[in-house]
Amino acid sequence: MHFKNFIISSIANVILFFLMLITIQNSNYKGKIKFINIETVPLPISFILGSSFLTGSVFGSLIFNINKSKN
């Protein structure tokens, strides 16, 4: 049962990722991510926000499924 929930959330996140890639094709606003002394290439702001949302969604579903399987 828990594996089914994980598969459904994974499919939803993959679909959202591809929709995000399609919608940010003509984004003019670019930014860089700075972490410690590392700096990325200029990326569209919408890609940075969308990827952080999807990362949170993936980790949230993983934590939920891990906690649910312990009970």
ABEGO torsion letter per residue (X at the ends): XAAAAAAAAAAAAAAAAAAAAAAAAABABBBBBBBEABBBBBBBAAAAAAAAAAAAAAAAAAAAAAAAAAX
